[in-house]
Amino acid sequence: MTKEYKTIREIAGPLIFVEKTEPVGYNELVHITLPDGSSKRGQVLDTSEDIVVVQVFEGAGGLNRESSVRFTGETIKLPVSIDLLGRILSGSGEPLDGGPRIVPEDRLEITGAAINPYARLPPKEFIQTGISTIDGMNTLVRGQKLPIFSGSGLPHNEIALQIARQSKVRGSDEQFAVVFAAMGITNEEAQYFMRDFERTGALERAVVFLNLADDPAVERLITPRLALTAAEYLAYEHDMHVLVILTDITNYCEALRQMGAAREEVPGRRGYPGYMYTDLASLYERAGVVKGRKGSVTQFSILSMPGDDITHPIPDLSGYITEGQIVISRELHRKGIYPPVNVLPSLSRLMNSGIGATRTREDHKSVSDQLYAAYAEGKDLRGLVAIVGKDALSDRDKKFLEFADMFEDRFVRQGGDENRDIETTLDLGWELLSSLPEAQLTRIDNKYIQKYHPAHKGKQEGK
C-alpha cells in the first residue's frame, strides 16, 4: 500500500517540488489529491536525495501545500486493444468522442524504445499518398520517417488529412491504419479534424489523439508517445502497416522549452533545452520495419518553421534525424496552388529503395530526375526574365520557362480530394515533358522515351 505525503515544498508553474520520503523512480506516475477532494495526475521528472520534482498533467490550478502526493510505483501506460481503431482520444488518452473507455487487451508503457539497428529491415515498399509531388518526386517508403517542413498559415493540416485519407500500400491486401496525433491545436482545428475524419470515413481505420492549445503543456509531451505506442501495438501485435502523422512538432518543442524553463535548466540554442536533439530522436526513431514482424510504422511529422526559417533549431535537428523532408512553399500558396509543395528543396533519401519496375514503374526515377532538372531550369529563368525581359530569351529557354508554369499548374496543383495513383502521376509527368524538345530530355534513357513519350506511345500500342 503506497503512502500519501503532504510534503510539497514549492509549486512553480506545472511543477511541484516534494520532499522525498521514499525511493522514487524517473517517469513514475503520481496521484495528487487537492484539499477539495479532487485529484490530478503527475509524473516524476527529476529525483534526488532530498527533492522529487513532479510535473502535473492537468495544470497546477488549485494546488497548495495542503495537497497530498501519492507515488504509484508505475510509469504511464496506454490501455491498448484493436478497439482503438475508430476512436478519437484526448492528448492524455481519454475518450473525446463520447464512446466508452478502451477495454484493454494489454497496458503498454508509452516511453517505448528506438528500434535496435540490427533488428531493422531496410525500408523498400512504396506507400502511395495520392499526391503527385510526394509519390512522383519524393516517394514515401514503408518504415520511413519523412517530415513536412511548413510555415505558419500554410495548409499543412489539410495536406496531413489528405495523406491520412488516401495513403495505402499498393497491390496488397494487408491491413493499413493511420494514427493521427495533433499537439497544441485550437478547438476550431480539433473540430475540423474530427469532422473530416468522420465525413470521409477515414476514422474507421484511424486512431486520433487531440491535444488542445489550452491543455497543459506537459500533456503535449506525452501525446506523441501515446500515438507511437498505439501504432507499435497495431503494427507488431496485429500485423498492420501504420502511418503515424504528428502535427505540430513545433508545439511539442515549445512545450519542451516551457518545461525546461520551469525546471530552471541551462538553455541551449534559442532557449530550447540542450537535449532536444535526443528527445526528438526518441520519437522519430520509433519508426521502421522490424525483422520477423509483418507490421511496420511509418512517420509523417509536420513542423511549422518559426519565421519560415529552415535553419531554426527544430527543422535543423529534425533534418539530421529523419530521412529527408517535404517543404511547403509560401510562394506557391500565394499563387493559389494546393498542395504548395516545393519539390526543389524537398528530398526523400529512401526514394530509390521504394521505386522501380517491381514497385512503381521502370521509368519512375528517370521521369522524376527530368522533371526536377527542367523545373529547376525554368525557375532560374524566371529570375533572368525579371532582369532582361522575356523577349531576350531563346526559343529553348522560353520552352523551359513555360514548362515551369505548366509544372506548377498541372503537376503540383491538385484537388484536396483528388487521389492520383502513381501511373496517373507518371503519365502526367510525361505529358508535361513532351512540351520540351526530345533532345533536351537528357536524364531519360531512350528506351523509356520510345515506350512512354506521348509522341511514341501511340505508335508502340498500335504495333
N, C-alpha and C positions, 0 to 999 in steps of 0.2 A: 504494500500500500504506500503510495507516494505521499509525502507531506506537503502542506501548504505553508509558504513563508511570507511574512509581512515585513520584508527587509529591503524594500525599494529605497535606495539612497537618493536617486536622481532620475528625473524624466526630461529627456531632450528630444523634442520632435517625436518621431516614431520609435525612439529608442528608450528603454528603461534600464537602469543600472541596478542590479540586485546584488546585495552582499551574499557571497557564496556560502552555502550551508551543507552542500553535498556534492559528490563528483558529478559533473555535468558534461555532456558531450556536445561537440560542434554540430550545428544544424538540428539539435534536439527540439522537439515540439513542446510548446509551453502553453498552459491554460492560465489565463489571468481572470480573477473574479473581482469585479468592481464593488465599491461599497453599496451600490443599489441592487446588488444581486445578479446583474447581467454579467456576461462573460465575453472575453476576447481571446483570440489565438495569437501566439507569437512563435518565434524561432530563435534559438541561441545563435548569436552572431559572433561572439567572442567570449573567451573564458580565461580566467587567470586564478591565482591563489585566493585573491580577495573579492573580485568582482566578476559577475556574469552580465554580459550585455545581451539584451533581448530586443529583437525588432518586432514591433506589434503590427499585425496584418491589417486590422480594422481601424488604425489610427489611434492616437493617444487620448482622444477626447473622453473626459470623464475619469481618467486615471488620476490617482493621487497616492500618497504614501500609505494610505489605509488599504489599498488594493492588495490582494494576496496572489502569490505566484506559485504554480504547481508545475514541476518538471515531469514530463510523462515517460522519459526514457526511450521514446520513439522518434524517428525522423518523419517528415511529411510524406504521406503515401497517397497515391491515387487509386481509388477503387476502380477496377477495370473489368469489363466484360464486353462481349460482342454487341451488347445493347447500347454501347457508347455511340454507335453509328446512328445518325439521325437526330442527335441531341445538340442543344445549344446550352453551354455552361458558362458560368462566370469565370473570371480570371483566377479564382481560387478553387474551381471545380464544382461549385454549387449550381443546381439547375436554374436556368433563366426562362425556360420555355413552358413553365407550368407543369411539366411532367414530374414523375416521382424521382427520388434519388436512385442512383445506379445500384442495382443489387450485384455486388461484386463476385466475380469468379476468383479474383485474386486482389491483393493490395500491393502495389509496386512503389518502391522508393523513387522519388522524382529526380533525384540528383543524377542517376544514370551514370554512364561512363562512355568515354570515347571508344570507338571500335579498335581493338588490337590490330596494328598494321599487318601482322602476319595472317590474321583471320579475314582480312578484306579481300574481296574479289575485285579485279579491275572493272569499273563500270563500262558497259558496252551496248546496252539495249536502248534504242531510241524511244523517247516519250514524245508523242505528238500533242502539242498545245493548241493547234489550230491557228496560231498566229505566225504569219509568214516570216517576219523579221527574226523570230526566235527559231522556228523549225528549219527555215531555209539557210540562215546565215550564222546563228548562234545556238546550235542544236543542244537541247537538254537531253541528258543521258541518265538512265536509271541509276540511282545511288549518288548522283552528283549534288553538290551544293552550289547554287548559282544565284547570287544576289541581284536585285534590281536597284540600281542607284537612281534615285529620283530627287525631286525638289518640292518645296512647299507649294501647294496649289496645283500640282500636276496630277494627272489621273491614274496614279499608281494603284489606288484601291480598285478602280474599275478594271484595270488590267489583271490584278490579282484575282478578282472574281471571275473574269473571263477564263483565266487559266484553270481555276478551280472547277468551273463548269465543263470545260472542253477536254481537259487532259485525259489521255488514255494511252495504253501500250498497244501498238498496232499488231494485228494478226495474232491476238492472244485472247483466250477466254479467261485468263487469270483475273482474280478479283483486284479491283483498283479502288482505293479510298483516298479521301482528302482530309487532312487535319488542318484546320484554319484557326490561327491564333492572332487576335488583334489586341495590341497593347496601347493604352493611353489614348483611346479614341473617344470622340464626343458621343453623346447619347444619340444625336442625329445620324452619325455614321453607323452606330450599332444597329439602329432601326433599319437603315439602308441595307446593311449586310444581311440581317435576318430576313427581310422581305425578299431580297434577291435569291437567297438560298431556297426559300420556300416557294417562290414564284416559278423557278426553273426546275424544281425537283432535284437539284444537286444535293439537297440536305440528306436525301436517302443514303448516300454513300459518304457522308461527311460527318466529322465531329468539329464543333465550333466552340472556341473559347473566346470570350469577350471581356477584356479588362478596360473599364471606362476611365476617362480622364479624371473624374472626381473620386475614383477608388484610390486607396492608399498606394503610394509609390512602391512600398515593399511588396505588394501583391504583384506588381509588374515584373518583379524579379523571378517569381515562381511560375507565372503564366506560360512562358515558352517551355519551361521544364515539364509542366503538366502535359502540354501538347506533344512534346517529343516522347514522353513516357507512353502516352496513348498510342502514338504512331509505332513505337517499338513493339508494343503489345500486339497490335493488329498485324504488324509485319512478321514478327518472329513466332507468335503463338497461333496466328490464323492464316499464315502464308499469303498475306495481302501485299500488294505493291502500293506504298503510301506516299503521297505527295504532301509535304508539310509546307504551309505558307505562313510565314511570320511577318506581321506588319504592325508596328513600325519599329525596327531595331533602334532607331534614334531615340524613341521614347524610352526604350529599355535602358539605353546607355545614360540618359538623363536621370533615370531612377538610380542607377549605379552611382552617378556623381552626387546625387542628393544624399544617398546613404553614406557615402564616403565623407561628405561634409559634416553630417550629423555625428559621425564617429571621430571627427577631427583628424582624419588621415592626412598625410602629406600628399597634396595633389600632384598629378603628372601633367601632361600636355593639356592646355586649355581647361584645367580644373578637373579633368576626368581622372579616376584612380589609375595608378601605375599598373594595376593587374588587369586592366580592361581587356588587353590582348588575350590573356589566359582565360578570362571569363567568357569572352565571345567564342574562343576556340572550344570551350566546354559545351557550347550549344551547337556550333557548326559541325564539329567532328562526330556528332551522333548520327550523321547521315552516312549511308553506304550500303554495300551488299556484303553479306557475311557468308563465308564458305559453309556449305552444308545446310543453309537455310534458304527456303524458296522465296520468302518475302524480301522486301527492300524498303529503305527510307531515303527519299529524295527531298531536297530542301530548296525552296524559293524564299529567301528572306528579303524583305523590302526595307530599304532605309532611305529617308529623305535627307539629303546632304544639306546641312545648315549653310545658307547663303550660296547654294549651288556649287560649293567648294569641294571638288573631288579629292583635294589634299587634306581635308578635315580629318581629325583622328579616327572618326567612326568608319567612313568609307576606306580610309587608308589602311587601317588594321584589318578590316574585313577582306580587302583585296589580297592581303598576304595569306589569309587562311583558306579562302574559297577558290573555286576552280573557274574563275572568270567573273564577268559582270555584264548585266544588261543596263544600258544607260538611257534614261528618259530625257528627251530634249525639250527645253523650253521654247527654242526657236520653232521646232515642228509644231508644238502645241499652239503657239501664237498663229500659225498658219491654218489652224483648224484641222490638223491631221491627227487621227486617232488610229491605232496607238502610237504616240510620238516617240518611237524607239529610234535612237541614232545608232545605226549599225557600225559606224566607223570606230568609235572608242569602245564599242561592245565586244565581248570576247567570250567564247566557251572553250576552255582548254581541253575539254574531253570530247569535243565535237567529232574529231576524226575517228574516235573509237566507236561512235554510235551511228555512223552513216556508211553508205556504200551499197554495193549490189545486193547483198543479202539482208540489209536492214532498212534502207530507204530506196535509193536508186543509184545506179552506177555513175551517173553524171552529176550527182549532188555536189561533190567537192569542187569540181570544175566550174559549175554554174555559180556557186557561192563565191569563189575566188574572182570570177569575171565580173559579177555584179558589184562586188566590193571595189575592184580596181576602177571600173567605169564610173561608179558613183563618186568615188574619191576624186577622180579627174574632173568630173562635171562640177563638183563643189569648188574645187580650186579655180576653175574657170569663172565662176560667179564673182570671185574676188577680182579677177582680171577685168571682167566686164565693167565692174564698178569704176575702174580707172580709165580704161581705153575705149569703152563702149562696145556694143555687140558687133557693130559693122567691121571692126578691126579684126575679128576672128576669122580663121579659115573655115571652110565648109566642114572639115573634120571636127574642129573644135565646137562648131555650132551643134553638131550631132550629139556630142558628149554633154553639152550644156542642156540640150533638150532632154537627153536621157535622164539627167539628174532630176529634172522636174517630173518626168513620167514615173520614175522610180518612186519618188515620194508620194505621188498622187495615186498610183495603182498598186505598187508592191507594199509600201509601208502602210498606206491607208486601208483600213478595212472596218466593217461594221462591228459594233460591240457584241452582236450575236452571230457574226459570220465565222463559221468554223471551217477553215480550209485544210483539206488533207495535204500530205506532202507532195503528191502528184500535181495537184492544182497549183501549189506554190512554185514548184519547179517549172511547170509549163508556162506559168505567168512570167517567170524569170526569162525563159527562152523567148517569149513573145516580146518582152522589152529589149532583149539583146539583139533581136532581129532588126531593130531600128538602126543598129550600128553596122558599118561595113564589115563583111565577114573577115576581111584581112586584119581587123582590129581585135578579133576575138582570140587573142594570143594565149590566154590562160586555159583554153579548152582544146582537148585532143580532137583532131579532125574526124575520128570515127564517131564521136558524140555529136559533132556538128552535122554529119551526114545522117545520123539517126534521129536527132531530136529537133534540129533547127526547123522552124516552120517552113522555110523555103524548100527543104529537102524531105520533110516528114511525109507530106502527101505523096511524093514520088515513091518513097520507101513502102508506104502502106499499099500503094497501087500495084506494086510488083507481085 
